[in-house]
Amino acid sequence: MSETSRILLIDDDPESSQNLETVLSFLGESTISAHSDNWQRVVSVAGEVNDEATVALIGKCTHTPLEKLLDELYQWEAAVPYVLVGEHPISGSLNEDLLSRITAILPVNLSYQPLLDALHKAKVFHEHFNRLRNYEGVRDYSMFRSLVGESDAVQQVRYMMGQVANKEVSVLITGESGTGKEVIARNLHLNSSRAEKPFVPINCGAIPRELLESELFGHEKGAFTGAVAARIGRFELAEGGTLFLDEIGDMPLSMQVKMLRVLQERSFERVGGVTTIKSDVRILAATHKDLEVMIEQGDFRQDLYYRLNVFPIEMPPLRERGADIPLLLNELISIMETENRGSVRFNSAAITSLRKYSWPGNVRELANLIERMAILYPHGIVGLNELPENFRPLNKGPDEKLGLGNVEEEVDSTKTESTMLPPQSLDLKEYLARLEKDLIEKALKDCGGVVARAADRLNIPRTTLVEKVRKYSLQRKSSTADADSKPEATQESDSSEGDEADLDSAGSAKS
């Protein structure tokens, strides 16, 4: 994300707005605060913020109805998604464009991880929208929601999809099983001029050879034993829309000939019929096999291959996009939570291990793992030791070979109230204050009570640290530490004396 990104905070309750702004500030986020009835003026005064604002965080709206506010935000900048905080009446009449931009709804009592996840998803939405917004006819939000990842390989796939989505050409999608080839096909359909018409998938490898022709083209009554009535096929079901031929490499040669004719003539006959039926269908095909090798072996027709392979898109395997694992985890867990199928989290050590795994089952295997962990550790945190053994690929000397160092040890030693979040909620403001106090205490202790050095360690101004020492009543501890510490070199004595003076003044001010 851009370092200059901002969050547009809209809340009509001053206290609630201040609390949210404090939390966001602690998380390192830059905010622009406004009310629902004056946000446009505030934004205008702030400058050209529409190029920087990535998220609209919406709290209480008493001055302006939510639907009107969302519409105003959409008209102002379509790339900005919405994160709602608290209970908001969402009308059933809310149009699809506005509804799609609500990337998360959070409770008033914010929890740390859900807030981070919500902000991250919103920022990714914003980034992807801007990347694809110049492609005519592409509905950016659909692509974002279904194809998750930040790796170069996924970025290339999105680019290819944006180029061909609204073109009336056949697309051949290749890739290993479980990589998400049907996801690409559905996105191409949803972002085409045929989006309002049917999307009809058929797995060519899952249907017996003798029934495949009937499934594709339909049959007339009496065409074969058991055909007691006429039945339309997938081509007719997909009329005006898109037909997705999954695992096209498993289609028998006899059917390949008939498929080639349909693609050439744009017409077909039902099994047992004599009437020619015109077909207006866009063909998308997918396979995990190497069709060029199959052509050499005589198992696939070359002329059909060239008909299908007008625009090829290759979906990379998950092992080549390990950097996408954290994003995929967030998205798959979010889907699972939405469907009320449980929840789970993974710590840094577990995620590092998952990134090293080869993933022969690709994204499908990852989704299955998440479900399994959610059953075993409901609303818990999965560490390296909780993962099934086969998901720890370098188990011999994991610390050294996985590059984890003492990560697992550190995680285990800090599984306290601060890391083991409750499944429902916590007081985030209190939690962050306690965390800040602990960090300041540790920094002062490590630096022998020298405020200047502790401030450098925390990367904050010395005056700010002095104020926080006063806020948390830490001056005594700091002074004690300073008195007990060994004398510093002569060149640091002046600074230490200044620190003592600052702490003394802080104590005096407090008293």
C-alpha positions in Angstrom: 0.0 0.0 0.0 1.0 3.5 -0.6 2.7 5.2 2.4 0.6 8.3 1.7 -2.7 6.5 1.8 -5.4 7.9 4.1 -8.6 6.8 5.8 -11.6 9.0 5.5 -13.3 8.7 8.9 -17.0 9.7 8.9 -18.7 9.7 12.3 -21.4 12.0 13.7 -20.6 11.1 17.3 -17.6 13.2 18.5 -16.6 10.8 21.2 -16.8 7.8 18.9 -14.9 9.6 16.2 -12.1 10.6 18.6 -11.8 6.9 19.8 -11.6 5.6 16.3 -9.1 8.3 15.3 -6.9 7.3 18.3 -7.0 3.7 17.4 -6.2 4.3 13.8 -3.4 6.7 14.7 -1.8 4.0 17.0 -2.0 1.6 14.0 0.0 4.1 11.9 -2.9 5.2 9.7 -3.4 8.7 8.5 -7.0 9.9 8.9 -9.3 12.7 7.7 -12.2 13.1 10.2 -15.6 14.5 9.2 -19.3 14.3 9.8 -21.8 12.8 7.3 -23.1 16.2 6.4 -19.9 18.1 5.9 -17.3 15.5 4.7 -17.2 16.9 1.2 -16.2 20.4 2.5 -13.6 18.8 4.8 -12.1 16.8 2.0 -12.1 19.9 -0.3 -10.2 21.8 2.4 -7.8 19.0 2.9 -6.8 19.1 -0.8 -6.9 16.5 -3.6 -7.4 13.7 -1.2 -9.3 11.5 -3.7 -6.0 10.3 -5.1 -4.9 9.2 -1.7 -7.9 8.1 0.3 -8.1 4.3 0.2 -10.9 3.6 2.7 -14.0 5.3 4.0 -14.5 4.2 7.6 -18.1 4.9 8.6 -19.3 5.1 12.1 -22.6 6.6 13.4 -24.6 8.5 10.8 -27.3 10.6 12.3 -27.2 13.6 10.0 -27.3 11.8 6.6 -29.0 8.5 5.7 -26.5 5.7 5.1 -27.7 5.0 1.5 -27.4 8.7 0.6 -23.9 8.9 2.1 -22.7 5.9 0.2 -24.1 7.2 -3.0 -22.3 10.6 -2.4 -19.0 8.8 -1.7 -19.5 6.7 -4.9 -20.1 9.8 -7.0 -17.0 11.4 -5.4 -14.6 8.5 -5.9 -15.7 5.0 -7.1 -12.4 3.4 -6.1 -13.0 4.0 -2.3 -14.6 1.0 -0.5 -16.5 1.3 2.8 -15.9 -0.3 6.2 -18.9 0.1 8.4 -18.6 0.3 12.2 -21.6 -0.5 14.3 -25.2 -1.3 13.3 -26.3 0.3 10.1 -29.7 -0.3 8.4 -28.8 -1.5 5.0 -31.8 -1.3 2.6 -32.6 -4.1 0.3 -32.9 -1.5 -2.4 -29.2 -0.6 -2.1 -27.8 -1.0 -5.6 -25.1 -3.6 -6.5 -22.3 -1.0 -7.0 -22.7 0.4 -3.5 -23.3 -3.0 -1.9 -20.1 -4.4 -3.5 -18.0 -1.7 -2.0 -18.9 -2.6 1.6 -15.9 -4.8 2.2 -16.5 -5.3 6.0 -18.9 -4.6 8.8 -17.3 -4.3 12.3 -18.9 -4.2 15.7 -18.6 -1.1 17.9 -16.3 -2.9 20.3 -13.5 -3.3 17.8 -11.2 -6.3 17.9 -7.6 -5.9 16.8 -7.3 -8.6 14.1 -10.7 -8.1 12.4 -9.9 -4.4 12.2 -6.6 -5.0 10.5 -8.1 -7.6 8.2 -10.9 -5.2 7.2 -8.5 -2.3 6.5 -6.2 -4.6 4.5 -9.1 -5.9 2.3 -10.4 -2.5 1.7 -7.0 -1.2 0.6 -6.5 -4.1 -1.7 -9.9 -3.4 -3.2 -8.8 0.2 -3.8 -5.5 -0.8 -5.4 -7.1 -3.4 -7.7 -9.9 -1.0 -8.7 -7.4 1.6 -9.7 -5.3 -0.9 -11.6 -8.2 -2.1 -13.7 -10.4 1.0 -13.9 -9.2 2.0 -17.3 -10.2 -1.3 -18.9 -13.5 -0.6 -20.7 -16.3 -2.7 -19.5 -14.5 -4.4 -16.6 -16.2 -4.6 -13.3 -13.2 -4.3 -11.1 -14.7 -5.4 -7.8 -15.7 -8.8 -9.2 -12.2 -9.6 -10.2 -10.8 -8.5 -6.9 -13.2 -10.6 -4.8 -12.6 -13.8 -6.7 -9.0 -13.7 -7.6 -6.8 -12.9 -4.5 -3.1 -12.3 -4.6 -0.4 -9.7 -5.0 2.3 -11.8 -6.7 3.6 -10.9 -10.2 2.0 -14.0 -11.6 -1.5 -13.1 -10.4 -1.0 -9.5 -11.5 -0.3 -10.8 -15.0 -3.4 -13.0 -14.9 -5.5 -10.0 -13.9 -4.0 -7.9 -16.7 -4.8 -10.7 -19.3 -8.3 -11.0 -18.0 -8.8 -7.2 -18.3 -7.7 -7.3 -21.9 -10.0 -10.1 -23.0 -13.0 -10.0 -20.7 -15.2 -7.9 -22.9 -14.0 -9.4 -26.2 -16.0 -12.0 -28.2 -13.2 -14.5 -28.5 -12.6 -18.0 -27.1 -10.3 -18.3 -24.2 -8.3 -21.4 -23.2 -7.4 -21.4 -19.4 -4.6 -23.7 -18.4 -3.1 -24.7 -15.1 -2.9 -27.4 -12.5 -6.0 -28.8 -10.7 -7.2 -26.6 -7.9 -5.6 -23.4 -9.1 -8.9 -21.6 -9.8 -9.5 -22.0 -13.5 -13.2 -21.8 -13.1 -12.8 -18.6 -11.0 -11.1 -17.0 -14.0 -13.9 -18.3 -16.3 -16.7 -16.9 -14.1 -14.9 -13.5 -13.8 -14.5 -13.3 -17.6 -18.2 -14.0 -17.9 -19.2 -11.4 -15.2 -17.1 -8.8 -16.8 -18.3 -9.3 -20.4 -21.3 -8.0 -22.3 -23.0 -11.4 -21.6 -22.9 -11.0 -17.9 -26.8 -10.8 -17.6 -27.1 -14.1 -19.6 -26.4 -17.6 -18.2 -23.0 -19.0 -17.3 -23.2 -22.8 -17.9 -20.2 -25.0 -16.8 -19.8 -28.6 -17.8 -16.9 -31.0 -16.8 -16.1 -32.9 -19.9 -14.2 -35.5 -17.9 -17.0 -36.2 -15.4 -19.6 -37.3 -17.9 -19.6 -40.7 -19.5 -18.6 -40.6 -23.2 -21.9 -42.0 -24.4 -23.8 -39.3 -22.6 -21.6 -36.3 -23.3 -23.1 -35.5 -26.7 -26.6 -35.5 -25.2 -25.5 -33.3 -22.3 -24.0 -30.8 -24.7 -26.5 -30.7 -27.5 -29.6 -32.2 -26.0 -31.8 -35.0 -27.5 -35.2 -35.6 -29.0 -37.8 -38.0 -27.7 -36.9 -41.6 -28.6 -33.4 -40.8 -29.7 -32.1 -43.7 -27.6 -33.3 -46.1 -25.0 -34.6 -44.1 -22.0 -35.1 -40.9 -23.9 -38.8 -40.6 -23.0 -38.9 -36.9 -23.6 -37.0 -34.2 -25.5 -34.3 -32.5 -23.5 -32.3 -29.4 -24.2 -28.5 -29.5 -23.8 -25.9 -27.1 -22.3 -25.5 -25.1 -25.5 -29.2 -24.2 -25.5 -29.1 -23.5 -21.7 -26.2 -21.1 -22.3 -27.8 -19.3 -25.2 -26.7 -15.6 -25.3 -24.2 -16.3 -22.4 -21.1 -18.3 -21.8 -20.4 -22.1 -21.9 -17.5 -23.2 -19.8 -15.9 -26.5 -21.0 -13.9 -27.7 -18.0 -11.3 -30.4 -18.5 -11.6 -30.1 -22.3 -8.5 -32.4 -22.6 -10.7 -35.3 -21.4 -13.2 -34.9 -24.3 -13.2 -38.0 -26.6 -12.0 -37.6 -30.2 -15.5 -38.3 -31.6 -16.9 -35.4 -29.6 -14.0 -33.1 -30.6 -15.1 -33.4 -34.2 -18.6 -32.3 -33.4 -17.4 -29.6 -31.1 -15.2 -28.2 -33.9 -18.3 -28.0 -36.2 -20.3 -26.1 -33.6 -17.5 -23.6 -33.2 -17.2 -23.1 -37.0 -20.8 -23.1 -38.0 -22.4 -21.7 -34.8 -25.1 -24.3 -35.1 -25.9 -27.9 -34.1 -28.6 -30.6 -34.0 -29.9 -32.4 -31.0 -29.2 -36.2 -30.8 -31.9 -37.9 -32.9 -33.0 -34.6 -34.4 -32.8 -33.1 -37.9 -33.5 -29.5 -37.1 -30.5 -27.2 -37.1 -30.3 -24.9 -34.1 -28.4 -21.7 -34.2 -26.1 -21.0 -31.3 -25.0 -17.7 -29.9 -22.6 -18.8 -27.1 -19.1 -17.7 -26.0 -16.8 -20.7 -25.4 -14.4 -20.7 -22.5 -12.3 -23.9 -22.0 -10.0 -25.1 -19.3 -7.6 -28.0 -18.9 -4.8 -29.2 -16.6 -3.3 -31.3 -19.4 -0.7 -30.3 -22.0 -2.8 -30.2 -25.1 0.2 -29.7 -27.4 1.7 -33.0 -26.2 -1.7 -34.6 -26.6 -1.8 -33.4 -30.2 1.6 -35.1 -30.9 0.2 -38.3 -29.4 -3.0 -38.1 -31.5 -5.3 -37.6 -28.5 -6.4 -34.1 -29.3 -7.3 -32.5 -32.6 -5.0 -29.7 -33.7 -7.7 -27.7 -35.5 -9.9 -27.7 -32.4 -7.0 -26.6 -30.3 -6.4 -23.6 -32.5 -10.2 -22.8 -32.3 -10.1 -22.8 -28.6 -6.7 -21.3 -28.0 -7.5 -17.8 -29.5 -6.5 -16.2 -26.2 -4.6 -18.4 -23.7 -4.4 -17.6 -19.9 -2.2 -19.7 -17.7 -3.1 -19.8 -14.0 0.1 -20.3 -11.9 0.3 -23.0 -9.3 0.2 -22.0 -5.6 3.8 -23.0 -5.0 5.0 -20.3 -7.4 3.0 -17.6 -5.5 3.9 -18.2 -1.9 3.7 -14.5 -1.2 -0.1 -14.7 -1.8 -0.6 -17.3 1.1 -1.4 -14.6 3.8 -4.0 -12.9 1.5 -5.5 -16.2 0.5 -5.8 -17.2 4.2 -7.6 -14.0 5.0 -10.0 -14.3 2.1 -10.8 -18.0 2.6 -11.3 -17.5 6.4 -13.5 -14.5 5.7 -15.6 -16.6 3.3 -15.9 -19.3 5.9 -16.9 -16.9 8.6 -19.5 -15.3 6.4 -21.0 -18.8 5.8 -21.0 -19.5 9.6 -18.6 -22.4 9.2 -16.3 -21.4 12.0 -13.1 -19.3 12.2 -9.4 -19.8 12.9 -6.1 -17.8 12.7 -2.5 -18.7 11.8 0.5 -17.3 13.5 3.6 -16.1 11.7 5.5 -19.3 12.1 2.7 -21.4 10.6 2.3 -19.0 7.7 6.0 -19.2 7.0 5.8 -23.0 6.9 2.8 -22.9 4.6 4.7 -20.6 2.2 7.4 -23.3 1.9 4.9 -26.1 1.2 4.7 -27.4 -2.4 0.8 -27.4 -2.5 0.1 -30.2 -5.0 -3.6 -29.5 -4.5 -3.1 -25.7 -4.9 -5.8 -23.3 -3.6 -8.3 -26.2 -3.1 -5.9 -27.9 -0.8 -5.4 -24.7 1.2 -9.1 -24.2 1.6 -9.4 -27.8 2.9 -6.6 -27.2 5.4 -8.3 -24.1 6.8 -11.6 -26.0 7.3 -9.8 -28.8 9.0 -7.9 -26.4 11.4 -11.2 -24.5 12.1 -12.7 -27.8 13.3 -9.7 -28.8 15.4 -9.0 -25.3 16.9 -12.2 -23.3 16.6 -11.6 -19.6 17.0 -8.0 -20.4 18.0 -4.5 -19.6 16.7 -2.7 -22.3 14.8 1.0 -22.4 15.3 3.7 -24.4 13.6 3.3 -27.4 15.9 -0.5 -27.5 15.3 -0.1 -27.9 11.6 -0.4 -31.5 10.2 3.1 -32.9 9.7 3.0 -32.9 5.9 2.5 -29.1 6.0 5.8 -28.8 7.8 7.9 -29.7 4.7 11.3 -29.0 6.3 10.7 -30.6 9.6 14.4 -31.6 10.1 15.8 -28.5 11.9 12.7 -26.3 11.2 14.2 -23.3 12.9 17.3 -23.2 10.7 15.8 -24.4 7.4 12.6 -22.5 7.5 14.5 -19.3 8.5 12.2 -19.0 11.5 15.0 -18.4 14.1 13.2 -18.4 17.4 9.9 -17.3 16.1 8.0 -20.3 17.4 9.6 -20.0 20.8 8.7 -16.3 20.9 5.2 -17.0 19.8 4.7 -19.7 22.5 6.2 -17.4 25.2 3.9 -14.6 24.4 0.6 -16.5 24.2 -0.9 -14.3 26.8 -3.9 -12.2 26.9 -2.3 -9.8 24.4 -1.9 -12.4 21.6 -4.6 -14.9 22.4 -7.5 -12.7 21.4 -11.0 -13.7 22.6 -13.3 -15.0 19.9 -15.8 -12.2 20.4 -14.3 -8.8 21.2 -12.0 -6.8 23.5 -11.6 -3.2 24.6 -9.1 -2.3 21.8 -8.4 1.2 23.2 -7.5 -0.3 26.6 -5.5 -3.1 25.0 -3.4 -0.6 22.9 -2.8 1.6 25.9 -1.5 -1.3 27.9 0.7 -2.4 25.0 2.1 1.1 24.6 2.9 1.3 28.4 4.7 -2.1 28.3 6.8 -1.1 25.4 7.8 2.2 26.9 8.7 0.4 30.2 10.9 -2.1 28.3 12.6 0.5 26.2 13.5 2.6 29.3 14.8 -0.5 31.1 16.9 -1.6 28.1 18.3 1.9 27.8 19.2 2.3 31.4 16.5 4.9 32.0 18.1 7.3 29.4 15.1 8.9 27.8 16.9 10.1 24.7 18.1 6.6 23.9 14.7 5.1 24.7 13.0 7.6 22.4 15.4 6.7 19.6 14.6 3.1 20.2 10.9 3.7 19.9 11.4 6.1 17.0 9.5 9.0 18.7 10.5 12.5 19.8 11.9 12.7 23.3 9.3 15.2 24.4 6.6 12.8 23.3 8.2 10.0 25.4 8.3 12.3 28.4 4.6 13.1 28.0 3.8 9.4 27.8 6.0 8.7 30.9 3.9 11.2 32.8 0.7 9.8 31.4 1.4 6.2 32.5 3.1 7.3 35.8 6.4 5.8 34.9 8.8 8.5 36.2 9.7 6.6 39.3 10.6 3.5 37.5 12.6 5.5 35.0 14.4 7.4 37.7 15.2 4.2 39.6 16.6 2.6 36.5 18.6 5.7 35.8 20.1 5.7 39.3 20.9 2.0 39.3 22.5 2.0 35.9 26.2 2.3 35.4 27.5 5.8 34.5 27.7 6.4 30.8 30.6 7.9 29.0 31.3 11.6 29.6 29.9 12.6 26.2 26.5 11.1 27.3 26.3 12.7 30.7 24.7 15.9 29.6 22.0 14.0 27.8 21.3 11.8 30.8 21.0 14.9 33.0 18.6 16.4 30.6 16.6 13.2 30.7 16.4 13.3 34.5 15.3 16.9 34.3 12.6 16.0 31.9 11.4 13.2 34.0 11.5 15.3 37.1 9.5 18.0 35.4 7.0 15.4 34.3 6.6 14.2 37.9 6.3 17.7 39.2 3.7 18.5 36.6 1.7 15.5 37.5 1.9 16.2 41.2 
